[in-house]
């Protein structure tokens, strides 16, 4: 099988896995999980949920959870959307290598189709708003070259639809921060990655990187020796908030060492 065929096969398998995971939510047990999560959030003082929104120039992925919210009208918990506008890759690191689904933005006609879909979500009575304006977050706004030319008609279309406006939030992540301050109503820090990438001094970031590499190398050595000696597998501490075991695919990616409550990263 040549490289192009392998790439096509990987894309098809990725889509099939994503749709299979989304179909689980159509089953009664999936709906029960949605309700259970909302009840758990209410009991612990969480105001609402922020759902990832994947829009690739008129193509959506993993859209079923939000569509079920709108169709059912349940659970009765506030929610909003954050547009995770980055390509899907095999490494899942926000890079541009081994791309399964490229992220593109199109022109005004594409922006209108995107807004019309969002408007159907914004009109839901549970959608979170600020001064009546639906709050919409953008994960990597700096990647959108024509962000202001896109947001300007969005705000106009919102007014035409009877909304007082939009409350657009740029996320501050481990990637470069968007410096176009006038384009957004607010900024939100995505922790712990924002602190790791932008607030820790360079020497500490370098130290953490070396610790991560040493830890990975040590785990490989002990895993090899342990299997030969039939030892018990090493245990791992619970992940910190924001850790996604499915996302880091390279050595040291997403690793946090010496994470303690009350530390600068907590």
Helices and strands as residue ranges (DSSP letters): H 3-24, H 28-43, E 48-55, E 60-61, H 64-72, E 78-83, E 88-89, E 99-101, H 108-122, E 129-130, E 133-138, G 141-143, H 147-160, E 166-172, G 181-183, E 186-189, H 193-194, I 195-199, H 202-229
